[in-house]
Amino acid sequence: MTAAILLAGGRATRLGGRDKPQLEVGGRSLLQHALAAVDGCAPVVIVSDPVAGVTGVRWVREQPRFGGPAAAVVAGVGALGESGNVDAAALPEWTVLLACDLPRAGDAIARVLRDLPLLPADTDGVCLADPTSRPQWLTGAYRTAALRRAAAALPDAGAGASMRDLLADLAIAVVTAPADETADVDTWEDLYRARAQYGGPDEERS
């Protein structure tokens, strides 16, 4: 079994503060794409305010709110060990980290999980890279124990820290993936491009 932490609580400043995970591409919200990508993982933690109709997950917020992706991961890691179906002492070996802004999250995470059995025992994780070889830290899977150690080592619960700060001491394999698997939605242009490719409702900027 593999756990999952989904990051869905950012400011989306380049989208005018819209609730980015609720934007639809290809007939589903970006959050729904992310949830489908980690179907079968347990526990699933979503770092965001709760969304009506989404059940069977744990909700948590980073402190302070909007403290950055590393702070969100730290909060998510903490929630993995909360009382529930999985005891803190018996967490899954691997935890998926996934930002909720990928229209092809399912294909991306399937690629990540296929590579897990091939990793050397001393590797702490694997993440995808875009075609320019830039690592996409939030499209990956990491050994839960290593991720917990990294989270505990960050000061101030990771507030203001980068993902590079969080993962600096981990041995991470980087796998280059096709551009469409790593293409996220950060701007209106990204959204329109994704909808042109996969379908979606007409929507005006606001």
C-alpha positions as MATLAB code, in Angstrom:
seq = 'MTAAILLAGGRATRLGGRDKPQLEVGGRSLLQHALAAVDGCAPVVIVSDPVAGVTGVRWVREQPRFGGPAAAVVAGVGALGESGNVDAAALPEWTVLLACDLPRAGDAIARVLRDLPLLPADTDGVCLADPTSRPQWLTGAYRTAALRRAAAALPDAGAGASMRDLLADLAIAVVTAPADETADVDTWEDLYRARAQYGGPDEERS';
ca = [
       0.000    0.000    0.000;
       1.101    3.572   -0.706;
      -0.055    6.742    1.049;
      -0.721   10.006   -0.758;
      -0.556   13.710    0.043;
      -2.379   16.038   -2.352;
      -1.612   19.750   -2.325;
      -4.735   21.744   -3.158;
      -4.624   24.875   -1.021;
      -2.417   27.405   -2.813;
      -3.254   31.022   -3.607;
      -3.388   30.592   -7.433;
      -2.309   34.218   -7.805;
      -1.776   33.914  -11.559;
      -5.376   32.767  -11.869;
      -6.711   35.712   -9.924;
      -7.099   33.705   -6.745;
      -9.516   31.189   -8.277;
      -9.961   27.844   -6.554;
      -7.624   26.133   -8.998;
      -8.295   22.496   -7.980;
     -11.989   23.022   -8.807;
     -11.325   24.171  -12.380;
     -12.537   21.592  -14.881;
     -10.502   19.991  -17.641;
     -11.806   17.053  -19.644;
     -15.061   16.826  -17.710;
     -13.505   16.603  -14.246;
     -12.025   19.066  -11.792;
      -8.274   19.080  -11.328;
      -8.869   17.784   -7.797;
     -10.864   14.869   -9.222;
      -8.027   14.103  -11.634;
      -5.622   14.016   -8.678;
      -7.900   11.811   -6.588;
      -8.294    9.383   -9.467;
      -4.510    9.282   -9.867;
      -4.066    8.073   -6.271;
      -7.034    5.721   -6.237;
      -5.987    2.743   -4.148;
      -3.608    4.738   -1.955;
      -4.316    4.911    1.771;
      -4.369    7.069    3.703;
      -4.976   10.026    1.378;
      -4.343   13.456    2.911;
      -5.454   16.642    1.151;
      -3.798   19.867    2.254;
      -6.660   22.294    1.715;
      -9.924   23.428    3.204;
     -12.482   20.591    2.985;
     -14.461   20.284   -0.242;
     -18.079   19.182   -0.107;
     -18.673   15.714   -1.496;
     -15.076   14.521   -1.157;
     -14.997   11.736    1.408;
     -12.628    9.035    2.589;
      -9.692   11.430    2.923;
      -8.034   13.417    5.693;
      -8.051   17.207    5.473;
      -5.379   19.439    6.958;
      -4.047   22.986    6.489;
      -0.480   24.196    6.724;
       0.301   26.722    9.444;
       0.363   29.539    8.673;
      -2.022   29.259    5.753;
      -0.361   29.752    2.373;
       3.023   29.035    3.938;
       4.266   27.452    0.706;
       4.509   23.937   -0.727;
       7.075   22.667    1.772;
       4.862   23.786    4.672;
       1.936   22.036    3.025;
       3.928   18.814    2.741;
       5.003   19.070    6.388;
       1.350   19.418    7.413;
       0.399   16.492    5.195;
       3.126   14.286    6.613;
       1.918   15.083   10.116;
      -1.614   14.070    9.182;
      -0.416   10.694    7.866;
       0.241    9.577   11.418;
      -3.070   10.694   12.880;
      -5.369    8.089   14.350;
      -7.383    6.335   11.653;
      -7.076    3.366    9.358;
      -3.263    3.478    9.365;
      -1.243    3.599   12.583;
       1.764    5.933   12.645;
       4.051    2.998   13.395;
       2.786    1.048   10.403;
       2.584    3.628    7.645;
       3.063    2.526    4.045;
       6.643    2.445    2.789;
       5.905    5.017    0.069;
       3.996    8.293   -0.052;
       2.925    9.982   -3.280;
       3.220   13.776   -3.371;
       0.974   15.372   -5.960;
      -0.023   18.958   -6.684;
      -3.654   19.239   -7.788;
      -2.985   21.115  -11.012;
      -2.157   18.349  -13.497;
      -4.732   17.447  -16.158;
      -2.840   14.181  -16.787;
      -2.185   13.365  -13.158;
      -3.226    9.760  -13.696;
      -0.640    9.106  -16.385;
       2.044   10.970  -14.438;
       1.546    9.050  -11.198;
       1.229    5.743  -13.052;
       4.693    6.408  -14.500;
       6.057    7.217  -11.037;
       4.612    4.067   -9.464;
       5.881    1.849  -12.282;
       9.402    2.965  -11.475;
       9.276    2.238   -7.728;
      10.264   -1.450   -7.971;
      13.307   -0.479  -10.037;
      14.786    1.904   -7.472;
      17.917    0.931   -5.530;
      17.360    0.325   -1.831;
      19.294    3.479   -0.926;
      17.067    5.747   -3.034;
      14.632    7.875   -1.038;
      12.228    8.663   -3.839;
      11.473    9.318   -7.464;
       9.920   12.292   -9.210;
       9.188   13.227  -12.779;
      11.045   15.891  -14.725;
       9.734   17.974  -17.604;
      11.446   17.740  -21.011;
      13.952   20.420  -19.922;
      15.017   18.050  -17.083;
      13.592   20.324  -14.391;
      12.429   18.136  -11.467;
       8.749   18.241  -10.612;
       9.057   17.501   -6.904;
       5.271   17.441   -6.443;
       4.782   14.680   -8.983;
       6.620   11.917   -7.219;
       6.738    9.202   -4.578;
       9.045    9.178   -1.558;
       9.872    6.731    1.185;
       7.552    7.725    4.010;
      10.219    7.425    6.699;
      12.619    9.660    4.744;
       9.879   12.192    4.093;
       8.991   12.285    7.795;
      12.631   12.863    8.742;
      12.951   15.649    6.185;
       9.752   17.299    7.390;
      10.868   17.143   11.023;
      14.198   18.770   10.162;
      12.682   21.925    8.631;
      12.386   24.879   11.017;
       9.066   26.676   11.520;
       7.104   23.722   10.142;
       8.475   24.558    6.704;
       6.890   28.009    6.478;
       8.474   29.893    3.599;
      10.736   26.984    2.665;
      11.017   25.564   -0.844;
      10.608   21.973   -1.915;
      14.331   21.971   -2.647;
      14.925   22.887    1.010;
      12.688   20.051    2.149;
      14.208   17.380   -0.079;
      17.826   18.560   -0.137;
      19.203   15.641    1.869;
      17.219   12.899    0.126;
      18.538   10.696   -2.681;
      15.911   11.160   -5.380;
      15.804    9.599   -8.840;
      14.487   11.923  -11.538;
      12.656   10.464  -14.539;
      12.048   12.627  -17.596;
       8.437   12.400  -18.761;
       6.570   13.638  -21.834;
       5.625   17.302  -21.765;
       1.883   16.672  -21.489;
       2.309   14.542  -18.358;
       4.122   17.295  -16.492;
       2.207   20.283  -17.921;
       0.386   21.950  -15.035;
      -2.216   24.693  -14.897;
      -0.698   27.859  -13.454;
      -2.153   30.519  -15.763;
      -5.294   31.130  -17.800;
      -3.309   30.307  -20.915;
      -2.371   26.929  -19.390;
      -6.022   26.273  -18.616;
      -7.249   27.159  -22.102;
      -4.501   25.045  -23.664;
      -5.484   22.049  -21.518;
      -9.158   22.494  -22.344;
      -8.389   22.757  -26.027;
      -6.620   19.410  -25.774;
      -8.832   17.518  -23.319;
     -12.124   19.468  -23.309;
     -13.737   21.689  -20.736;
     -16.307   24.425  -20.194;
     -15.992   27.914  -21.633;
     -15.004   30.245  -18.836;
     -14.120   33.926  -18.707;
     -11.287   35.310  -16.686;
     -12.483   36.945  -13.504;
];
